[in-house]
Amino acid sequence: MTTMVFDAHCDSLQRVLIDGADLGRHPAGQADFRRWKKGGFGVQVFAIWVDTYYVPYHAVRRSLQQFDALYNTLERHPDKVALARNGSEARAIQRKGKLAALVSIEGGDAIQKDLGILRMYHRLGASSMTLTHSRTTDWCDSSTDTARWNGLNDFGREVIREMNRLRMLVDVSHISDDAVRAVLAASKRPVIASHSSCLALCSHPRNLPDDLIRAIAKKGGVVGINFYAEFLDQAYHDEMKRRHRDLLTSLNRPPVLPPEELDRAAAERMRTFFSERLPSPPFERIYEHIDHAVDVAGVDHVGIGADLDSGPIPTPEGFDDVASYATLAKGLSKRGYSDRDVKKIMGGNFLRVWTDVCG
């Protein structure tokens, strides 16, 4: 069985920007072109993530730095990767034997409450946007911060309308449950959760309850399972919560520094954020979350958004990097999934919704 992998969330651009990594050969991280090929990849969504350190005044600058890192990578490796702006372009690039690179804005702070900036990101190639990251924005509540807007305010609904008009996918990972409900009510198109897991199996607030997984599916969207150990395993989450009880509060208070010092501080934070490791949970946790999401939403509405390469993140034992997707696909087959359903979970579902919404 040949399976085309479509992963809906990866943070490799952070390593390109901060560490000067060359994705042609990047052994220190969890992703490079050699391992994407080994893992069976066709499409990778690259996140343009704005650390809360850059809010409110430097978010656009940081976003453009990452776009520059992306475009430099595209120019450096034209034989291996090409930019796709929608599902149809991703299919065409994949057929040429290259990795199709889709782009997502991660965190609505990046638009600095300006729809013109959103439109410019779309012109640069962004085909989706996650509405928040770890902090509540001026218009949307985060799952890991204090709620201010009962989900979305009026400007937040304007953002959804404009994304629908632009045919950008609205991504509800990271936002609060009330915000997900508000987005589902406001959006005329399917929405996704690019990198979330199941609250029923692990109580991290980033995970989705069953009713919202079901509602995203009913609207035609897809939920991508996140492989970060703290979102998959309850014991791992409980211990991390005990050790870092006040961590998110401190992260949502950005320092006031000049640009150069801010960049250095953000780089240091990226290098140390995942330095503390606990024993890895078993590989089985990934399958359990996939199985649960399929049971709740149906096999047509579950995909993969592993959230790799920002730390690299701690993952379950035996899932080391993007090359491990080949093992994951074989494991799904052994669990009784048909070849057709394995192809849907590993990539087909996300490719479908990116085509339906974006073109």
C-alpha positions in Angstrom: 0.0 0.0 0.0 1.3 3.5 -1.0 0.1 6.2 1.5 0.5 9.9 0.8 1.2 11.6 4.2 -0.4 15.1 4.7 0.7 16.5 8.1 -1.3 19.6 9.0 1.2 21.2 11.4 5.0 21.4 11.7 7.3 24.1 13.2 10.4 23.5 11.2 10.6 27.2 10.1 11.5 28.0 13.7 14.6 26.0 13.4 15.4 27.5 10.0 15.1 31.0 11.4 16.6 30.6 14.9 19.3 28.0 14.2 20.0 28.5 10.5 19.0 24.9 9.9 19.1 23.6 6.3 16.1 21.3 5.8 18.0 19.5 3.1 19.9 17.9 6.0 18.7 18.6 9.5 19.7 15.8 11.8 19.2 17.8 15.0 15.5 18.2 14.4 12.5 16.0 13.7 12.2 16.8 10.0 14.2 17.3 6.8 13.6 16.4 3.2 15.3 13.0 3.4 13.1 11.9 6.3 9.9 13.5 4.8 10.6 11.3 1.8 11.3 8.2 3.9 8.0 8.8 5.8 6.0 8.9 2.6 5.1 12.6 2.7 3.3 14.4 0.0 2.2 17.5 1.9 3.5 19.4 4.9 1.9 22.4 6.4 4.5 24.8 7.7 3.5 27.0 10.6 4.3 30.7 10.8 4.2 30.9 14.6 4.5 34.2 16.5 5.8 33.7 20.1 3.9 35.8 22.7 7.2 37.6 23.2 6.4 39.5 20.0 3.0 40.7 21.0 1.7 43.3 20.4 4.3 45.4 18.5 6.6 42.9 16.7 4.2 40.2 15.5 4.3 41.2 11.8 8.1 41.5 11.8 8.4 38.0 13.3 5.9 36.6 10.8 7.7 38.1 7.8 11.1 36.7 9.1 9.5 33.2 9.0 8.1 33.8 5.5 11.6 34.8 4.5 12.9 31.5 6.0 10.3 29.6 4.0 11.1 31.3 0.7 14.8 30.9 1.2 14.2 27.2 1.7 12.1 27.0 -1.4 14.8 28.7 -3.4 17.5 26.5 -2.0 15.8 23.2 -2.7 13.6 23.7 -5.8 14.0 20.0 -6.7 12.6 18.9 -3.4 9.8 21.3 -2.4 7.4 23.8 -3.8 4.8 26.2 -2.4 1.2 25.2 -2.7 -1.6 27.7 -2.0 -4.5 25.1 -2.1 -5.3 21.5 -2.3 -5.2 21.3 -6.1 -1.7 22.8 -6.3 -0.6 20.4 -3.5 -1.8 17.4 -5.6 0.1 18.7 -8.7 3.3 19.2 -6.7 3.0 15.8 -5.1 2.6 14.1 -8.4 5.9 15.6 -9.5 7.6 13.8 -6.6 8.2 17.0 -4.6 7.0 17.9 -1.1 4.1 20.3 -1.3 4.5 23.1 1.3 1.3 24.7 2.5 1.5 27.7 4.9 -0.5 28.4 8.1 -0.4 31.5 10.3 -0.3 30.2 13.9 -1.9 32.7 16.2 -4.2 35.6 15.3 -1.8 38.0 17.1 0.1 37.9 13.8 -2.4 40.1 12.0 -2.2 42.8 14.7 -6.0 43.3 14.5 -5.7 44.4 10.8 -7.5 42.6 8.0 -5.1 44.1 5.5 -2.3 42.2 7.1 -4.4 39.0 6.9 -4.8 39.6 3.2 -1.1 40.2 2.7 -0.3 36.9 4.5 -2.8 35.2 2.1 -1.0 36.8 -0.9 2.3 35.5 0.4 0.9 32.0 0.4 -0.9 31.4 3.7 -3.9 29.2 3.2 -5.0 28.8 6.8 -4.8 30.5 10.2 -5.0 29.3 13.8 -6.9 32.0 15.6 -4.9 32.1 18.8 -1.9 30.5 20.4 -1.4 30.3 24.1 -2.8 33.8 24.9 -6.2 35.3 24.4 -6.0 37.9 21.6 -7.9 41.2 21.2 -10.7 39.2 19.5 -10.6 35.5 20.3 -10.3 33.4 23.5 -7.5 30.9 23.9 -7.9 27.5 25.6 -4.9 28.3 27.8 -5.6 31.8 29.0 -8.4 33.8 30.6 -11.5 34.2 28.5 -12.5 37.7 27.5 -14.9 37.5 24.6 -17.3 34.6 25.3 -15.4 33.0 22.4 -15.2 35.7 19.7 -16.0 39.4 19.6 -17.4 41.3 16.6 -13.9 41.8 15.1 -13.3 38.1 15.5 -16.4 37.4 13.4 -15.1 39.8 10.8 -11.9 37.8 10.7 -14.0 34.6 10.0 -16.0 36.3 7.3 -12.8 37.6 5.6 -11.1 34.2 5.8 -14.2 32.6 4.2 -14.1 35.2 1.4 -10.4 34.6 0.8 -11.0 30.9 0.9 -8.6 30.5 3.8 -9.2 27.6 6.2 -10.1 28.6 9.8 -8.1 26.5 12.3 -9.6 26.1 15.8 -6.7 24.4 17.5 -5.5 26.4 20.5 -8.8 28.3 20.9 -11.3 27.9 23.8 -14.3 25.6 23.5 -16.6 28.6 23.4 -14.5 30.1 20.7 -14.8 26.9 18.6 -18.6 27.0 19.0 -18.6 30.7 17.9 -16.4 29.9 14.9 -18.6 27.0 13.8 -21.6 29.4 14.0 -19.9 32.2 12.1 -18.1 30.3 9.3 -19.9 29.4 6.1 -17.2 26.9 5.2 -15.7 23.8 6.9 -13.1 24.4 9.6 -10.3 22.3 10.9 -8.4 21.6 14.1 -5.0 21.1 12.6 -3.2 19.8 15.7 -5.4 18.9 18.6 -6.1 15.6 20.4 -9.0 14.1 22.4 -10.1 15.5 25.8 -11.8 12.3 26.6 -8.4 10.6 26.8 -6.3 13.4 28.2 -7.6 16.5 30.0 -5.2 19.0 28.6 -7.2 22.2 27.8 -5.7 22.2 24.2 -7.6 19.0 23.5 -11.2 18.8 22.1 -14.2 17.4 23.8 -16.3 14.9 21.9 -19.2 17.3 21.1 -16.8 19.7 19.3 -15.0 16.9 17.4 -18.5 15.8 16.3 -19.5 19.4 15.4 -16.3 20.0 13.3 -17.0 16.8 11.4 -20.7 17.7 10.9 -19.5 21.0 9.2 -17.3 19.0 6.9 -14.0 19.6 8.7 -11.1 17.5 9.9 -9.4 17.1 13.3 -5.7 16.4 13.2 -4.2 14.4 16.1 -1.3 16.1 17.9 1.6 13.8 18.9 3.0 16.0 21.7 3.2 13.6 24.7 1.5 16.0 27.0 -1.6 16.1 24.8 -1.8 12.3 24.5 -1.0 10.9 27.9 -2.9 11.8 31.1 0.0 10.9 33.4 2.5 12.9 31.4 0.1 15.9 31.4 -0.5 15.6 35.2 3.2 15.6 36.0 4.0 18.5 33.6 1.1 20.5 35.1 2.5 19.8 38.6 6.0 21.0 37.6 5.0 24.0 35.6 1.8 25.2 37.3 2.5 28.9 36.5 4.3 28.4 33.2 1.6 29.6 30.8 0.9 32.6 32.9 4.5 33.6 32.7 4.7 32.9 29.0 1.8 35.2 28.3 3.6 38.1 29.8 6.1 39.1 27.1 9.2 41.1 28.0 9.6 44.6 26.8 12.9 44.6 24.9 14.5 46.2 21.8 14.1 44.0 18.6 17.6 42.4 18.7 17.4 41.5 22.3 13.8 40.2 21.9 15.0 37.9 19.1 17.8 36.5 21.3 15.4 36.0 24.2 12.9 34.2 22.0 15.6 32.0 20.5 16.8 31.0 24.0 13.3 30.2 25.0 12.9 27.9 22.0 16.1 26.1 22.8 15.2 25.5 26.4 11.4 25.1 26.4 11.4 21.4 25.8 14.6 20.6 27.6 12.9 18.9 30.6 11.8 15.4 29.6 9.7 12.8 31.3 9.7 9.1 30.3 7.9 8.8 26.9 4.4 7.3 26.9 3.9 4.3 24.6 3.3 4.6 20.9 -0.1 3.1 21.6 -1.4 6.5 22.8 -1.3 7.8 19.2 -3.5 5.0 18.0 -5.9 5.4 21.0 -6.5 9.1 20.1 -7.0 8.3 16.4 -9.4 5.4 17.2 -11.4 7.7 19.6 -11.6 10.5 17.1 -12.7 8.1 14.4 -15.4 6.6 16.7 -16.7 10.1 17.5 -16.4 11.9 14.1 -16.1 9.1 11.5 -13.1 8.1 9.5 -13.6 10.9 6.9 -12.9 13.6 9.5 -9.7 12.5 11.2 -6.1 13.3 10.2 -2.6 14.0 11.4 -1.1 17.3 12.7 1.8 16.0 14.8 3.2 19.4 15.8 6.8 18.2 15.3 10.2 20.0 15.1 9.7 23.0 17.5 11.9 21.5 20.3 12.0 18.8 19.1 8.8 18.1 21.0 8.6 15.0 23.3 6.7 12.3 21.5 5.6 8.7 22.3 8.2 6.0 22.4 9.1 4.8 19.0 7.8 7.9 17.1 11.0 9.8 16.6 10.6 12.0 13.6 8.7 12.4 10.3 10.2 9.1 9.0 8.1 7.3 11.6 4.9 8.0 9.7 5.6 4.8 7.7 5.5 2.8 10.9 2.3 4.6 11.9 0.5 3.7 8.7 1.5 0.1 9.0 0.2 0.0 12.6 -3.2 1.4 11.5 -3.5 -1.5 9.0 -2.6 -4.0 11.7 -5.4 -2.5 13.9 -7.9 -3.3 11.2 -8.2 -0.1 9.2 -8.7 -0.8 5.5 -6.2 0.5 3.0 -8.7 3.2 2.0 -9.3 4.4 5.5 -5.5 4.5 6.3 -5.1 6.7 3.3 -7.8 9.0 4.5 -6.3 9.4 8.0 -2.7 9.7 6.8 -3.5 12.4 4.3 -6.6 12.1 2.2 -9.0 13.9 4.6 -6.9 17.0 5.0 -6.1 17.1 1.3 -9.9 17.0 0.6 -10.8 19.8 2.9 -7.9 22.0 1.7 -9.2 21.4 -1.8 -12.9 22.0 -0.9 -12.2 25.3 1.0 -9.0 26.7 -0.7 -9.3 25.5 -4.2 
